[in-house]
Amino acid sequence: MPILSKTLSKEWNKAFSDYERISGFEPMYQEDIDEGTMTVDDAWALNVKFLEDMLSDVTHIVIPEAPELI
């Protein structure tokens, strides 16, 4: 989904667009930024934290051991 924020600068819109392109996730809190209930810095930090938390969850998945090769 393209970032269509009317309140963000061209640079911030590009950053959020790059976030989506790289992560595959639509940035959260866009409406909060436009409504003025959240700063862009806070929204960015929460989006990055989401990715960090997800990566942490994935790295803690217990995977089965590979079978012995004969």
C-alpha positions in Angstrom: 0.0 0.0 0.0 1.5 3.3 -0.9 2.1 5.8 1.9 -0.2 8.7 1.3 0.4 10.8 4.4 -0.5 14.4 4.0 1.4 15.4 7.1 4.7 13.7 6.5 7.6 15.1 4.5 8.7 13.5 1.3 11.6 12.0 3.1 9.5 10.4 5.8 7.1 9.0 3.2 10.0 7.5 1.4 11.3 6.0 4.7 8.0 4.4 5.5 7.7 3.2 1.9 11.1 1.6 2.1 10.1 0.0 5.4 7.2 -1.7 3.7 9.2 -2.7 0.6 12.0 -4.3 2.8 9.9 -5.8 5.5 6.8 -6.7 3.6 4.6 -5.2 6.3 2.5 -2.1 5.9 3.7 0.6 8.4 1.4 0.9 11.4 0.2 4.1 13.0 -0.1 6.2 9.8 -3.6 7.4 10.8 -2.3 8.3 14.3 0.4 10.5 12.7 -2.1 12.2 10.4 -4.5 12.7 13.3 -1.8 14.2 15.4 -2.1 11.6 18.2 1.4 10.2 17.6 4.6 11.7 16.5 6.4 10.3 13.5 9.4 9.4 15.6 7.2 7.4 18.0 5.5 5.6 15.1 8.8 4.8 13.5 10.2 3.4 16.7 7.1 1.2 17.3 7.3 -0.1 13.7 11.0 -1.0 14.2 10.2 -2.6 17.6 7.5 -4.7 15.9 10.1 -6.1 13.5 12.7 -6.6 16.3 10.1 -8.5 18.5 9.0 -10.6 15.6 12.6 -11.5 14.8 13.2 -12.4 18.4 10.2 -14.7 18.4 11.4 -16.4 15.2 14.9 -16.9 16.5 13.5 -18.7 19.6 11.6 -21.3 17.6 12.8 -24.8 18.5 13.6 -26.6 15.3 14.0 -30.4 15.0 17.4 -31.8 14.8 18.5 -33.0 11.3 18.5 -36.8 11.0 21.8 -38.5 10.8 23.0 -39.2 7.3 24.0 -42.7 6.5 
